[in-house]
Amino acid sequence: MIEEESMSQGDDSRILQARLFVENEIDYLEIDIDGKKHRLNLNDKDGQEQIKRMFCDLVELLESTALSIELEVADDYDNALMKEVSESYISDLNDELEDVRANIVDE
């Protein structure tokens, strides 16, 4: 299960956990956003719609709080390439969330 935590930096900031794992030989990145789980199939070349829905939910949260996402890799996960890709994706996503939040706050 993915947990959501408050950041120690302030009351209006949150850290969401993203979990990288394999199930039935499929690599997943799962993020729980206020009880709504987004499970991204990393082996699906047509996963853009899943990513778009997840990002829309993240943007809704950004209207009231700053967010960042931390990656948790399952202990038994051994796909080094997918781990590296996921780490890069989470880093880029955090940068994008920061930019979107700055634009929201400026409005």
N, C-alpha and C positions, 0 to 999 in steps of 0.2 A: 504494500500500500504506500502511496506517496503522501508525504506529509507537507503541510504548508506551515511556514514559520514567520514570525515577525522579525524584522531586522532590528538590531540593537541601536541603529543610528537614529531612529525616530519612530513615532507612532504611525506615521502615514507611509511607511515603507514596508514592503514585504518581499520575502524570498520564497519562490516556488521551487519545488524539487522536480527535476526531470530524471526519469529512470531509464537507463539503457539496459535491455535484457533480450534474451532469445527465448522464444516459445515455439514449439513445433517447427524448428529450423527456420523461423522467421525472426529477423532483427526488428525490435520495436524501440521507439522512444516515446515514453508516456509521461504526460504532464497533467496533473489534476488542478483544474482551475475552479475553485469554489465548489467542489463536488462533481464537476463535469470533467470526466476523463477524456483526454485527447490521446489516442493511441495511434502514433504514426508508424506505418509499416515502412521500414527503411529499404525493403527489397522491392517495393512497388514503384515502378517508374512513373506512375500516374498519381502520385500522392499530393499534388498541388492543391486539390480541393480540401484535403484534410488539413494541410498547413494553413490555408486561407481561413478556415473555420476557427482553428486554434488562435491565429493571430487576431481575428476579430474579437474573440473572447478576452484576449489579453489587453487589447486596446480599450475595451469597456472598463476593465479594472484600472487602467492607467488614468481614467478620468478622475478617480478618487484617491489613488495611491501610486507611489513610485514602486516599480517592480524590478526584480532581477531573478534570474533562473540559475540554479546550480545543478550540475550534472552528477548523478549518482549512478555508478556502473555496478551491475550485479556481480557478486563475487565469482560466479561461475562463467562470466562472459569472457570470451577469448578471441573475439574478432578485432584485432588491433587496428585494421584499416577503418572499420565502422566506428570504433571508439574515437579515433582521430577525427573522422568526419563529424561525429556528433559533438565533440569538444569545440571544433571550429564553428559549427552551426550555432551552438549555445552562445558562444562568444559574440558572433555576429548578431544574433537575436537580441542579446543584452544591449549591444550598441544601438540597435534599431529602437528598442523599447525606450532607451534613454532619450533618443532624439524625439520620438513621438511624445513622450511625457513633457519634454522641454517646450514643444510646440503647443501642447494643451495648456500648460501653465502660462505661457506667454499670451494666450488668447484672452 
